[in-house]
């Protein structure tokens, strides 16, 4: 992870920031899947309450060149400014950027009820805990499945910054529970 590309989204009156970010990230996910890329990580350096307008894509120079050769942005390229491939600053810190999922869900509750492994009283307690858990303040992307068109939120969590990097694989969303990306 010695190189990176910054992708700055440029929303306008037709395309709001969050909608555009979701569309660009979905296209990036498809490109990472096409490349079978387990060595490309993603970060959102401007994250505050929302993820911001900057997606930073991390890997080595050769891999980033292959990614950009796909012209994966397609029609969204007019809404984005992509930097050239740059070298990560020498004294960059590191952090993990991963997906956070609530432990409790409506589908899990349905399975518990169907199996008969939860009582009426426990159902109410489960729903209360589930509601409390889903009140997270983590930023998220709104993703649409290409196969069934269902929408789901992909919550993004980041660990504290650290001095050393951790090597590991990334998923096809550029996220990892084990590997770190340079943070600067």
Protein Blocks (a to p, Z undefined) as FASTA:
>chain_A
ZZccdddddddfklcfklmmmmmmmmmmmmmmmnopakbccddfkbckbnbjadcddddf
klmmmmmmnomnmmmlmmpccdddddddfklccddddddddfbdfklmmmmmmnopacfk
lmmmmmmmmmmmmmccbdcdddddfklopacddddddddddfbdcdddddfkopafkbcc
ddZZ
